[in-house]
Amino acid sequence: MSTYDKWMFDDYIIEAKPAYTHDECIEAAKERGMSMYGDEDDGYLQKKENLMKLFCNWVYMCGDEERIFFQQAIELTEKREPWVEDVNQYPFFILSLCNFVYLFSYEDNWHLVAPVELIETYREVIAKDDFAEKNLYYRDLHDYATALCNLFGTLEIDRFVDIWNQLRKDKITYEEAEGFLYARACFHSVYYCEFDCIIHNSLNEDDFDELMKKTGVMDHYMPTKSVIKAYANDDYMDPDLNGQKALKEYLSIYVSDSDTLESLLAEIFMSCEHMSSPEEVQDVLLDYELPIDDMDFCKTFERLYNSFRDNVHIWELCGFTPRQYKVETGEGVPWFALPKTDVD
């Protein structure tokens, strides 16, 4: 592991000889003074019965990336071998925060450990006849929740049920949806559940209240199955979105580095998705040292930005694109224009 890796994972490292049972791992973590291992909430995850219940839920609900990572932890645990591969941060943080894996540092090596009780439970669950069917069903539910949060920012669980039942043959009740969503949100995902709603994890309570005030009386966009599929991914910005190619080609005149250009496009996409103010978009352009004092640049950028935004699903429009919103309501979205300013 590199020094950078060690710095990133320092709060998760137990500097001790590896332990392999749940009780031993918890005790080692407590001696390290790691509050994430159950000091909060009266040590909920230190109790085996609670841990096992949560873990069984996770096994049924997890995706491929997390499953592969846990299988790697099983292999390293059973072989008592050090962890020498590159760190996959996303699944590690999920599993570590849930007390499903532990990271020990011993004799200049890192040891990724899955407690033996969890290994046994994992194998029992995946051996069940209904495991594959349930796992696929739960992953579909999670994909819908992720996609709808990416489209709307937030939506009521009632609305989630309506959309699922309109698009799927396998109907779901409110109680089933609520039970799944609250359970799945215990693990890392793009949403959390509160106020009988699914809420994108980028929204705090004030952001949520503000968005609900803007959209509470509006009808929601009804997505197609293909839109659900596209927006179920973490990187859900469609590279073929109308208007994006022209905007990218124009900005590439000023931004030559491909990674920097992709980062800029992602920020522009988010500014469209959240109906950011012209001042906020201007700040983005300034961060990337674009010539906002050049009138020709500003006029061309505004034209391309508006063309691109017309095809972006916007949270403040309940998931409609500006083009769809005008057809639906007869109301247009104000033309985007950068603030008039003199920049030295």
N, C-alpha and C positions, 0 to 999 in steps of 0.2 A: 504494500500500500504506500502511496506517496504521502509526503508531509501534508499536502492539501487535503487528501482523503482523511487523514488522521484528525486534522482540525475540524473537518465537517462532522465527524462522527464522535468527537471527544465526549459529548454529553451522554453518549450511549455505551461507552466502553467501561467494562468492569475489569479493573486491573487485578486479576487474580487467576489462579489455576481454574480451568474450565470445570463447571459443574453441569450435571446432566439430568437431574430431577427438578421438578417445579419448585419444591421447597428449598432445595439447595441454591437454585438460581435466584429466587426471591431473596433469600438470606444474603447472598453475595451482593445483590443490587442494593439492599438496604444498608449494608456495611459501606458501600460506595457513596451512600447518601443521595440516591437517585429517586427523586420524588415521582418520576413518571411511573415507577413500578409500584404504585398503589398507596402512596401516602395520602393522596387526596381521596375523597369519597369513602372515607373509612376503610381504605384498603380493599375496595371491591374486587379488584383483579388479583389480589393475593389469595383469595378464597377459591379453592379448587372447583367447587360446584359452579361458581359464577364464571370462572375462566373456561371451564369445559362447555358450558352452555353457549357462551359467546363464540368459542372456537368452532363448535359444531355449526353454528349459523354461518360463520365465515367460510368453512369448507364448502358448504352448499352454495354460497353466494359469490365466491371469489372468481376472478378472471384468470386467464392463462398466465399472465405475467407474475401474479402473486403466487399461483400454484407452482410454477416452475421454480421460483425462488425458494419456496418452502421445501420442495423436493430436494433442492440443492442443500438446504440446511440439514435435512434428514441424512443425506449421504455423508456430509462432513461429520455429523454427530456420530453416526454409526461407525465410521472409519477412524474417528478421533484424529482427523487431519486438519491442519490449519487452513484458513480461508485466504487464498492467494489470488483469486480472480479479481477483476475490476469490480468495484462496488456498484451495485444497482440500487440507487438511493431510494427510488419510489417505493418498491415493495418492502425494502428493509425497514423504512420508517413506519409503514403501516403495521407490519408484523411486530416490530419492536415495541411500539407504543401500546399495542394490545397484549403485550407479554407472551407472544407466541414464539419469539426467538430472542436470544441474548447474544451479546458480543463481548467476548473476553479478550483481554490482552495478556499474554503469558509467554515469557522467554522469547521476546521480540517477534512474536507471531500473533495474529488475530485468529480467534476461534469462534465461528458462528455455530450456535447451539440451539437445537429444538429440544425442549424437555421430552424425556422418553414417554411420559404419559400422553403428550399431545401426538407424538408419532403413532402410538398405538391407536388413539382415537381417530386420527386422520385415516389410517388404513381401514379401520372398521367402517367409517362413513363412506369412503369411496368404493368399498366393496358391496354396498347395498344395491339391490336390483334397481331401485328408483333413483339412484344418485344422478346418473347422466341426464335423465329427463328433468329432474328438479333443478339441477345446476343450469341447464339451458334456459329454463323458464325464468329463474331468478336473474340470470344475466340479461335476458330480454327486458325484464322489468327495470333493471338498473340502466340499460341503454335508453329506454324511454324516458326515465327520470332525468338522466344526464342530458339527453337531447332537448327535452322541454325546458330545462333550466337554462341551457345554452341559447334557446330561442326566445324565452320570455323573461329570464332573470329570476322570476318567481311565479308560482301558480298554486292555486288551492288544490288539495288532494282530490276534491270532488271533480275538478277539471281534468286532472290526471286520469281518473277513472273513466270519465266521459271519452277522452281521446283514445285511451287503450281499447275501450269497448267498441268504438266506432271503427277502429283499424284492425282489430283482432277477432278471430273466431272464439278463442278461449277467454270468455268474459271473466271479469274480476269484480268483487264487491269492494265497497269502501273499506270495510274492516280488514280485508286481505291486503289491500294496497297500503293502508296505514301501517299495519303490522310489518310488512316488508320494508317500507321506506324508512321507518324509524330504526329498524334493526340494521339495515344496510348502511345508514348514515353513521352508525357506530364505528364503521371502518372508513378509511380515507376515501372521499369521493368528491365530486364537484358540487355537492349540495348538502345542506343540512335541513332538518325538519323542525318547524316551530309554528305556532299559531294556525295549525291545521293546513300548513302550506309546505311546499318544497321550495327551498331558497338557495340560490347560487351562493357558493361560499365566498365570493368576492363582495357580497353585500353584508354590511353590518346592520344593526337594528334600525339606525336612522336612515340608511340607504333604502332598506326594505320599506319603511314607512313612506318615504318619499315616492318610491316607485308605485306603491299601492295607491297612493293618492292620485297619481297621474293616470293610472290604468284601471282603477277599481270598477268603473261603470262601463268600460269598453268591452266589446266582444273580442275574443281571442282569435288569432289566425289558426286555421285548422291545417296542420301539416300533413303531407303525404308520407307514405312509408319510406320513400326514397329520401325525403328531407330528414326524417327521424334517423335513418341509417347514417347520413352524412354528419348530423349534429351530435350523434352519440359518441364521437371521437373527441379526445382532448384537443387535438389540432383540427378544429372543424371549419377553418376558413377555406372555402372551396377555391382551389387554384384556377378554376375555369369560370369563376363568377364574372358575369358580364361587367365590363368596365375595368376589371382589375388589370388585364394585360396592357391596355393603353396607359393606365396610370403607372404601372411598373416600368414600362419602356421609357416614359417621360422622366421619371425620377432617376432612372439608371444613368441619365446624362450627368446628374449631379452626385450620385452615390455609386462609386465604382465597385466597392467591396460587396460581394454577393450576400454574405451573412448580414452585414449592416443593412443592406437593402431589404432583405426579408424581415428583419426586425422592425424597420420603418413601416413596411406594409402591414405588419401585424398590428402596430400601434394605430395606424390609420383605420384599419378594419374595426378595431375596438372603439375608436372615436365615433365611427359611423353607428356601430351597434348600440352605443350608449347615448347617441345624440349629443355628443360633447359640444360645448360652446365653441364659437370661432376662436376665442382667446385660448382655450385649451389646445385646440389643434395648432394654433400658431406657436404655442410653447413647444409642441412636439417638433415642428419644423425647425425651430431655433435650436433645439437639442441636437438635431442632425445637421446643423450649419447650412441650411438651405437659404437661398437668397430672397427672403421675404420682402426686402426693400426694392426688389426688381418687379416693376409693374407687369411686365410681360409674363414673368414666372407666376405671379399671383393669379393673373387672369386665366392662364392655362391650367394651373393647379385647381382653381375653383371649378372650372368646367369639368375637368376629369373627376374631381372629388364628388361633385353632384351626380355625375353619370354612374359612378361606382356605388354611391350611397343609395341610389334608387333601387339597387338589387340586394341590399343587405337587410336581413331580418333584424328589426330594431326593438329593443326591450320596451321603450316608452310608447311604442305603437302596438303593444301586445303581440309581438312576433311578426307583424306585417312588414313587408318592405314598403318604402314610400310609394312605389308604383302600385302595389296591391292596395295600400291604404286609400289612395285616391279613388281607385275603382270601387272599393268597399263603402267609402263614406262620402265621396265627392270632395273631400278636403285635401289640399296639397300640403306638402311639407315646405316650410320657408326655404328659399334658395340659400345655400351656404355661401358666405362671403367672408374672407379674412378681414380682420380689423384694419382700418386705415391707420398706418403708423409710419413714423420715420425711424429707421434703424441705422445707426452709424456703422 
